[in-house]
Structures are given as structure tokens and as C-alpha cells.
Amino acid sequence: MRLTKINKRKIKNIKKHKAHTINSPIYNKESKKSKTESSLKENKKRLVLWPIYLLFFIFLILYFIFEHEPDLSIIFGLTSFILLVLLLGFEITSSFKSEGYKKVIIEVFGTIIVVAVIWISLIYLLNTNYPINVVPSCSMRPALIRGDIIAIYGITNITQIKAPIVNVSSTEMNAILNPDYSDSLSCVAYTYINGSVHISQDYKSGWIIGLYKNYGGKEEILNNSNGYPISYNCGVRDIRYNNGTIGREAYLESITINNHTISGDANNSIVVYRTLPSDLFYKEGDSFIVHRAYVILNDSGKYYIATKGDNNPGLDMEYYNYPPEENQIVGKVIGKVPYLGYLKLIISGDFSPPAGCNSTVIHSWES
């Protein structure tokens, strides 16, 4: 059926009337009222979340303060993690309701893409697949603190690692890499009570400092390290406990190899290396170690790096770990940002600090 001219005019007038109705003051007032109500609801949600945010930061600060108290650090760390999960859940749910699923998903994917681009850029700029990491332990205090975020630069040549280089023969290197060798030697304090030997890392007045061998369940105190490619020179160092008191512990003062005596140096590079499945560190769950290079062993162009944590009493290789080869080195530390890494530690469930976080070795280079 064809419309008459009169009908067309009526339809046109109805459309104008509708357009006028949409743009009318009454509609605008209702629209503003709806927006105001929506804004008020959003503000109420924010007011509900603020106490949770406040609690999260309070418990996070308490975690920092009581980090060295194992029980309290677990309680405060776990509570911070639970509050963080709740906050993320509330924020995501609120975003879904106010912005819609599609917009939120697009924003999430956009964020992932931005992070991926930044990460890939850092990989190329810093020349390593692991440009950023977090310090999980206290073995490098005071140079690096648990919770520090570190920037790592990949190395392409051994000369990029600053540490003394000592030439060794293949026979000497094979002896060092032999599992029956010095991965079981460590500096200790000991004394004899009723005919039995008592061993401790802590030094007490009147105790003797010596080299302790423990391999295959056999324990003995060695008068010296003769017969080994590396001679370990043991001594005593002061340590500062977190409560401010001073103690003393048995400590590796230096090593001698092929007539070269080498001691720790704060100017040596701090490196990050991958552990091997045979290493004690790996068995304890540490795939990567952040320690200072102590000496580089050169076996006819094949390089091994003996490493040590500044806050540890001995070399890594003295505690059932092999010195990493050059190809195990991820890179060297070139910068750090303190504290920010704690968020990663909390998210990963690493609430309680490991052993060694209750004290710091006082080095000769600090005086």
C-alpha cells in the first residue's frame, strides 16, 4: 500500500516529536540523575574498598618491620597476599559491571601487550633473556637486600666480569669439579668437650678455627688443605645482628691457588648464574643465584667463576655447589630498585625470609 502525502507528513512530524522528546529538558534531567546515581554507587564501592586498601598497606608495612621474625612475617605476608587477592577481585568485578566485559578484556589484553613489548625491549637492550629479577635472600647484604629488584646485563665475553683471573691446569680443574673434592670443605669454629668435637659457625672465645670436611657422611677437621688445588685460609669476622649487637663467626678470609692469594673485593662484579641439578642451591629450589664473582679460573680458555655471597661465610663451591661455567652466567647486576620486589615475593608465597637474614657480615672494605 502506498502512503499518501498526508501520511508521510504525519510520520515526519512524529519523528520530529520523538527527536524533540529525547533532547527535551525532562530527558536530560533524568539522564543526569541516572549518571549521578551511578556515580554515587561507584563512590560507595570505592568507600567500601578504601578500608581494605588501608589494611593491605598496614599489613605490608608490618611485614617489612617484622620480616626477620619468622612467625610474624608469615602471618603478615599471608594476610597481605589475601587482601591483595580480594582487592584485585573487587576491582575486576567492579570494572566488569561499570565498563562491561568486552572493554575490560580489551584493556587487560592491551596491558599484557604493553608489558610484553617492554619486556622484549629490555631483553634486547640488556642483552639477556632475564633482564629483571628479584633478590629473594639475604646472602648479598649489605650490597643487595632481600626484595631488591635488580637490572641484569648479559655478557658476551669473560672480560666483562670484573674479578681476578687465575690460570689452572685441566688436572687441577678436574679435581675441583670432582664431587669428592672441596664442595664439602668449610671454615668453622670448633672445640673438644669430653673427647668429642663440637662444631659451630659462630665463634666463641677459646674455640679453634679450622677447615671442616663433610662428605659421604664422614666428618673430620683438617689442619690444612694440602693436596687440594685451592688452599682455604680461614679466620674470624665480626657480624652485626639485626638488634644491633655484634658477634663473631668463622669466615673464609682468602684462598690461595697457584701461588695467587685472593680475597673478597667489593669492586668485583655481582653476577647472576643458573644452577645445575646437582647443586645444593638447585635442590633447595634456587634456579638462579645472585652472588659476587670471587675469582675466575681459566682452564685453557674454558672459564669457571668461583662465586660467593657477601653475607655468606664461604664460597658457593664449599657447600655442595659447582663453580658455574661461563655459559651458565645470565649476566651481571648493573642496577637495583629497593623494596619493590617484595610484591613479587608476596605473590609467589615467599613470606618468610631464609636463614642468614638475622645478621650481616662486617667486611674489611667497610672500614
C-alpha positions in Angstrom: 0.0 0.0 0.0 1.4 3.4 -0.9 1.5 6.2 1.6 -0.4 9.3 0.9 1.3 12.7 1.2 -0.7 13.4 4.4 0.6 10.1 6.0 4.1 11.0 5.1 3.8 14.3 6.8 2.4 12.7 9.9 5.3 10.2 10.1 7.7 13.1 9.6 6.0 15.1 12.4 6.1 12.0 14.7 9.9 11.6 14.1 10.4 15.3 14.9 8.3 14.9 18.0 10.5 12.0 19.2 13.7 13.8 18.5 12.4 16.7 20.4 11.4 14.4 23.3 14.9 12.9 23.5 16.5 16.3 23.6 14.0 17.7 26.0 15.0 19.2 29.4 13.0 16.4 31.2 15.0 13.6 29.5 18.3 15.5 30.2 17.4 15.7 33.9 16.6 12.0 34.0 19.9 11.2 32.2 21.9 13.4 34.6 20.0 11.9 37.6 20.9 8.4 36.3 24.5 9.3 35.9 24.6 10.9 39.4 23.1 7.7 40.9 25.7 5.6 39.0 28.5 7.9 40.2 27.2 7.7 43.8 27.1 3.8 43.6 30.7 3.8 42.3 31.8 6.2 45.1 30.1 3.9 47.6 32.0 0.9 46.2 35.2 2.9 46.5 34.5 3.8 50.1 34.0 0.1 50.8 37.4 -0.7 49.2 39.4 2.0 50.9 39.5 0.2 54.3 40.7 -2.9 52.5 43.4 -0.9 50.8 44.4 0.7 54.1 44.6 -2.7 55.8 46.7 -4.1 52.9 49.3 -1.3 53.2 49.3 -1.6 57.1 49.9 -5.4 56.9 52.5 -4.8 54.1 54.4 -2.3 56.3 54.1 -4.7 59.3 55.6 -7.4 57.1 58.6 -5.2 56.3 59.0 -4.3 60.0 58.8 -7.9 61.3 60.4 -9.6 58.3 63.1 -11.1 60.4 60.6 -12.7 62.8 59.6 -16.0 61.1 56.2 -16.5 62.6 55.1 -12.8 62.3 56.5 -12.5 58.8 54.4 -15.4 57.6 51.2 -14.1 59.3 51.6 -10.5 57.9 52.8 -11.7 54.5 49.9 -14.2 54.1 47.4 -11.6 55.2 48.8 -9.1 52.7 48.5 -11.7 50.0 44.9 -12.4 50.9 44.0 -8.7 51.0 45.7 -8.2 47.6 43.7 -11.0 46.0 40.4 -9.6 47.5 41.3 -6.1 46.1 42.0 -7.5 42.7 38.8 -9.5 42.7 36.7 -6.4 43.8 38.4 -4.2 41.2 37.9 -6.6 38.3 34.2 -7.3 39.3 33.5 -3.6 39.6 35.1 -2.9 36.2 33.0 -5.6 34.6 29.8 -4.1 36.0 30.6 -0.4 35.2 32.5 -0.8 31.9 31.4 -4.2 30.5 33.2 -7.4 29.9 34.4 -6.5 26.4 36.1 -3.2 27.4 37.8 -4.8 30.5 39.1 -7.8 28.4 40.4 -5.4 25.8 42.2 -3.3 28.5 43.7 -6.5 30.0 45.0 -7.6 26.7 46.3 -4.2 26.0 48.2 -4.2 29.3 49.6 -7.6 28.5 50.8 -6.4 25.1 52.4 -3.3 26.6 54.2 -5.4 29.3 55.4 -7.9 26.7 56.7 -5.1 24.5 58.6 -3.6 27.4 60.0 -7.0 28.4 61.1 -7.8 24.9 62.7 -4.3 24.6 64.6 -4.9 27.8 65.8 -8.3 26.6 67.3 -6.6 23.5 68.7 -3.6 25.4 70.2 -5.6 28.2 71.4 -8.5 26.0 69.9 -11.2 28.2 66.7 -13.3 28.4 66.4 -12.4 32.1 66.9 -8.6 32.3 65.0 -8.1 35.6 65.0 -10.3 38.7 64.2 -10.0 42.4 66.6 -10.8 45.3 64.9 -13.4 47.4 67.6 -13.9 50.1 70.0 -12.0 52.4 73.2 -13.6 51.1 74.4 -10.4 49.4 73.7 -8.0 52.3 74.5 -5.1 52.5 75.1 -4.7 48.8 71.8 -6.2 47.8 68.8 -6.6 50.2 66.0 -9.1 50.0 63.2 -7.6 48.0 65.5 -5.5 45.7 64.6 -5.5 42.0 67.8 -5.9 40.0 68.7 -5.0 36.4 70.9 -7.6 34.7 73.2 -7.0 31.7 74.2 -10.1 29.6 77.8 -10.7 29.0 79.4 -11.9 25.7 83.0 -12.1 27.0 84.5 -13.2 30.3 86.4 -9.9 30.5 83.1 -8.2 31.1 83.1 -9.8 34.6 85.4 -7.9 36.9 87.3 -10.4 39.1 90.9 -11.8 39.3 91.7 -14.5 36.6 93.9 -17.4 37.6 95.2 -20.0 35.2 94.7 -23.6 36.2 95.6 -26.9 34.6 93.0 -29.4 33.4 94.1 -31.7 36.1 93.5 -29.1 38.8 90.2 -28.1 37.3 89.0 -31.7 37.1 90.0 -32.1 40.8 88.0 -29.0 41.7 85.0 -30.3 39.8 85.3 -33.8 41.3 82.4 -34.4 43.7 84.9 -35.8 46.3 86.7 -32.5 46.4 86.2 -29.2 48.3 82.5 -28.8 47.8 82.5 -30.3 51.3 85.2 -28.0 52.9 84.2 -25.0 55.1 85.7 -22.8 57.7 84.2 -23.5 61.2 84.9 -22.8 64.8 85.3 -26.0 66.9 86.3 -27.2 70.4 86.6 -30.5 72.2 84.3 -31.4 75.1 84.7 -34.7 76.9 86.7 -36.1 74.0 84.1 -35.2 71.3 84.4 -32.3 68.8 81.7 -29.6 68.8 81.4 -27.6 65.6 79.7 -24.2 65.0 79.8 -21.3 62.5 79.6 -18.9 65.5 83.0 -18.3 67.1 83.3 -18.3 70.9 86.3 -17.3 73.0 88.8 -20.2 73.2 87.5 -22.1 70.2 89.7 -23.1 67.3 89.2 -22.0 63.7 89.8 -24.8 61.2 88.7 -26.4 58.0 85.8 -28.9 58.3 85.3 -31.7 55.8 82.0 -33.4 55.4 81.5 -35.8 52.6 79.6 -39.1 52.3 78.7 -39.0 56.0 82.4 -38.7 57.0 83.4 -35.7 59.1 86.8 -34.5 60.0 88.8 -31.4 60.9 91.7 -30.7 58.6 94.8 -28.9 59.8 95.3 -27.5 56.3 94.1 -28.0 52.7 97.4 -29.5 51.4 96.8 -31.8 48.5 93.9 -29.7 47.2 94.3 -27.3 44.2 92.8 -24.5 46.3 94.0 -23.7 49.8 91.3 -22.2 52.1 92.6 -19.6 54.6 90.1 -19.4 57.5 89.7 -16.6 60.0 87.1 -14.8 62.1 84.9 -11.9 61.1 82.6 -9.6 63.1 78.9 -9.8 62.3 76.2 -7.3 63.2 72.9 -8.8 64.3 69.6 -7.0 63.5 69.2 -6.0 67.1 72.5 -4.0 66.9 74.7 -6.4 68.9 78.0 -7.7 67.5 79.0 -11.3 67.2 81.8 -13.3 65.5 81.8 -16.2 63.1 84.3 -18.4 61.3 84.8 -17.0 57.9 86.8 -17.6 54.7 89.4 -14.8 54.7 91.1 -15.7 51.4 92.1 -18.6 49.0 95.4 -19.4 47.5 95.7 -21.1 44.1 98.9 -21.5 42.1 100.7 -19.0 44.4 97.9 -16.4 43.9 96.2 -15.4 47.2 92.8 -13.8 46.6 90.3 -12.3 49.0 86.9 -10.8 48.6 86.6 -7.5 46.8 83.6 -5.2 46.8 84.7 -3.9 43.3 84.2 -7.4 41.7 81.1 -7.9 39.6 77.9 -9.3 41.0 76.7 -12.0 38.6 73.5 -14.0 38.1 74.0 -17.6 37.2 71.9 -20.7 36.5 72.4 -23.6 39.0 72.8 -27.2 38.0 70.5 -30.1 39.1 73.5 -31.5 41.0 73.9 -28.2 43.0 72.6 -27.9 46.5 71.2 -24.5 45.6 69.1 -26.1 42.8 67.9 -28.9 45.2 66.7 -26.2 47.6 64.7 -24.6 44.8 67.0 -21.8 43.6 67.3 -21.9 39.8 69.2 -18.7 39.8 71.8 -17.3 42.2 72.9 -13.7 42.6 76.4 -13.6 44.1 79.7 -11.8 43.7 82.4 -13.2 41.5 85.4 -14.1 43.7 87.9 -15.5 41.2 87.7 -16.7 37.6 89.5 -20.0 36.9 90.9 -20.3 33.4 91.4 -23.8 32.1 92.9 -23.2 28.7 90.2 -20.8 27.6 87.4 -22.6 29.4 86.3 -20.3 32.3 84.7 -21.2 35.6 83.6 -18.5 38.1 84.0 -19.1 41.8 81.3 -17.1 43.5 80.4 -16.0 47.0 77.6 -14.2 48.7 79.0 -11.2 50.6 77.0 -12.3 53.7 78.0 -15.9 53.5 81.0 -17.4 55.4 82.4 -19.3 52.4 82.4 -19.8 48.6 79.3 -21.3 46.9 81.5 -24.3 45.9 82.3 -25.0 49.5 78.7 -26.0 50.1 78.0 -28.7 47.5 77.7 -26.4 44.5 79.9 -26.4 41.4 81.5 -23.2 40.2 79.4 -22.1 37.2 80.9 -22.2 33.7 80.8 -19.1 31.5 77.7 -20.3 29.7 75.8 -20.5 33.0 76.2 -16.8 33.6 73.0 -15.0 32.8 74.6 -11.6 33.3 75.9 -9.1 35.8 74.0 -6.7 38.0 74.0 -3.1 36.8 71.4 -1.5 39.0 68.8 -2.0 41.7 65.5 -0.6 42.9 64.9 -1.4 46.6 61.8 -2.8 48.2 59.6 -3.1 45.1 60.4 -6.8 44.7 58.6 -7.6 47.9 55.3 -7.5 46.0 56.6 -10.4 43.8 57.8 -12.3 46.9 54.4 -12.0 48.5 52.5 -13.0 45.3 54.8 -16.1 45.0 54.1 -17.0 48.6 57.7 -16.4 49.7 56.7 -14.9 53.1 59.4 -16.0 55.5 63.0 -14.9 55.0 65.6 -17.6 54.6 68.4 -18.4 57.0 71.1 -15.7 57.3 68.7 -12.7 57.4 69.3 -12.1 61.1 72.8 -10.8 60.7 75.3 -9.0 58.3 79.0 -9.7 58.0 81.1 -6.6 58.7 83.7 -6.6 55.8 87.2 -5.1 55.9 86.3 -2.9 52.9 83.6 -1.2 55.0 86.1 0.2 57.5 
